[in-house]
Amino acid sequence: MLWETFTDGQLVHHLLLRQIESHNKSEMWFAVGGKTFRFSIEEFCLITGLKCGPDPPLVVKKKRDGTGSFRSSMLNCEVRFNNKTLEAIFKAAFSDSDEDMVKLALLYFLETVLFGKDQKVFIGVHHVELLKDLDTFNKYPVGPKVL
């Protein structure tokens, strides 16, 4: 099959060569084999498996377990910090709490991999607040915002 000889980059390049003009900035249209098709945020979410959509209101269940807060135990009580600081904290992290280590790994993955923020960009406080309840954090849309 012809597609088997393409690398991912070549496939994307050939597809982009077949892009047709669209007035809607939230989607792309392509003409391939005499047919047109759309690629939008909805298709992106389906392909990547990311939860996409507008940010819901931040409602986090308050959890009192008596062990201290994640912010104090893992983030050195930092309120405003950037990805460079988060990376240093992540690399040096140690805790007897598996849950705190998972929370730190989730925050690190979210900010540095999924969002790919520059190291100088500050971490959103709401992402740290979401970690108070992992069920809420895992349901939070981290993909593109659907218009």
C-alpha positions as CSV (number, residue, x, y, z in Angstrom):
1,M,0.0,0.0,0.0
2,L,1.2,3.5,-0.8
3,W,0.6,4.9,2.7
4,E,3.0,2.3,4.2
5,T,6.0,4.0,2.5
6,F,5.3,7.4,4.1
7,T,6.6,8.5,7.5
8,D,4.3,10.4,9.7
9,G,5.8,13.7,8.7
10,Q,5.5,12.9,5.0
11,L,1.9,11.9,5.4
12,V,1.1,15.2,7.2
13,H,3.0,17.2,4.5
14,H,1.0,15.5,1.7
15,L,-2.2,16.1,3.5
16,L,-1.4,19.8,4.1
17,L,-0.7,20.1,0.4
18,R,-4.3,19.2,-0.2
19,Q,-5.8,21.7,2.2
20,I,-8.5,23.9,0.9
21,E,-9.5,27.3,2.1
22,S,-11.9,27.6,5.0
23,H,-13.4,30.7,6.6
24,N,-13.9,28.9,9.9
25,K,-10.6,29.1,11.9
26,S,-11.6,26.2,14.2
27,E,-11.4,23.6,11.4
28,M,-9.4,22.6,8.4
29,W,-10.8,21.2,5.1
30,F,-8.9,18.9,2.7
31,A,-9.6,17.6,-0.8
32,V,-8.4,14.1,-1.3
33,G,-9.4,11.6,-3.9
34,G,-12.2,13.9,-5.2
35,K,-13.8,14.2,-1.8
36,T,-13.6,16.8,0.9
37,F,-13.3,16.2,4.6
38,R,-13.0,18.2,7.8
39,F,-10.5,18.1,10.6
40,S,-11.6,20.1,13.7
41,I,-11.1,20.1,17.4
42,E,-13.7,17.3,17.7
43,E,-11.6,15.0,15.5
44,F,-8.4,16.0,17.3
45,C,-10.1,15.0,20.6
46,L,-11.3,11.7,19.2
47,I,-7.8,10.8,17.8
48,T,-5.8,11.9,20.9
49,G,-8.3,10.7,23.5
50,L,-7.9,14.0,25.4
51,K,-10.8,15.5,27.2
52,C,-11.6,18.7,25.3
53,G,-14.0,21.5,26.1
54,P,-14.4,24.7,28.0
55,D,-13.0,24.8,31.5
56,P,-15.8,23.9,33.9
57,P,-16.2,25.9,37.1
58,L,-13.6,24.9,39.7
59,V,-15.4,22.9,42.3
60,V,-13.1,20.7,44.3
61,K,-14.2,18.4,47.1
62,K,-12.4,19.4,50.3
63,K,-10.5,16.5,51.6
64,R,-9.2,16.4,55.2
65,D,-6.8,13.6,55.8
66,G,-4.7,15.2,58.5
67,T,-1.4,14.6,56.6
68,G,-0.9,18.2,55.5
69,S,-1.5,19.7,52.1
70,F,0.1,18.7,48.8
71,R,1.3,22.3,48.3
72,S,3.2,22.3,51.6
73,S,4.6,18.7,51.4
74,M,5.6,18.6,47.7
75,L,5.7,22.2,46.4
76,N,7.6,23.8,49.3
77,C,4.5,26.0,50.0
78,E,5.1,27.7,46.7
79,V,2.1,29.7,45.5
80,R,3.5,31.2,42.3
81,F,6.1,29.1,40.5
82,N,7.1,28.3,36.9
83,N,7.9,25.1,35.0
84,K,11.6,25.5,35.7
85,T,10.8,25.4,39.5
86,L,8.3,22.5,39.0
87,E,10.9,20.5,37.1
88,A,13.5,21.0,39.9
89,I,10.9,20.0,42.5
90,F,9.9,16.9,40.4
91,K,13.5,15.7,39.9
92,A,14.3,16.1,43.7
93,A,11.0,14.8,44.9
94,F,10.7,12.2,47.6
95,S,7.7,11.4,49.8
96,D,6.4,8.5,51.8
97,S,3.0,9.3,50.3
98,D,2.4,7.5,47.0
99,E,-0.6,9.7,46.4
100,D,1.5,12.9,46.7
101,M,4.1,11.5,44.3
102,V,1.3,10.6,41.8
103,K,-0.1,14.1,42.1
104,L,3.3,15.7,41.5
105,A,3.8,13.5,38.4
106,L,0.4,14.4,37.1
107,L,1.0,18.1,37.5
108,Y,4.4,17.8,35.9
109,F,3.0,15.8,32.9
110,L,0.1,18.2,32.5
111,E,2.3,21.4,32.5
112,T,5.4,20.2,30.6
113,V,4.1,17.5,28.2
114,L,0.4,18.1,27.5
115,F,0.6,21.9,27.6
116,G,4.3,22.1,26.7
117,K,4.7,25.4,28.4
118,D,8.0,27.3,28.3
119,Q,10.0,27.0,31.5
120,K,9.4,30.6,32.4
121,V,5.6,30.4,32.3
122,F,3.9,30.3,35.6
123,I,1.8,27.3,36.6
124,G,-1.9,28.0,37.0
125,V,-3.0,27.8,40.6
126,H,-6.2,26.1,39.5
127,H,-4.3,23.1,38.3
128,V,-2.7,22.7,41.8
129,E,-6.1,23.1,43.4
130,L,-7.5,20.4,41.1
131,L,-5.1,17.9,42.7
132,K,-7.0,18.0,46.0
133,D,-9.4,15.6,44.3
134,L,-7.9,13.2,41.8
135,D,-11.3,12.2,40.4
136,T,-12.0,15.9,39.5
137,F,-8.4,16.3,38.1
138,N,-8.8,13.2,35.9
139,K,-12.1,14.5,34.5
140,Y,-10.8,18.0,33.8
141,P,-10.6,18.8,30.0
142,V,-6.9,19.3,29.1
143,G,-7.2,19.3,25.4
144,P,-8.1,22.2,23.1
145,K,-11.2,24.2,24.1
146,V,-14.2,23.3,21.9
147,L,-15.8,26.4,20.5
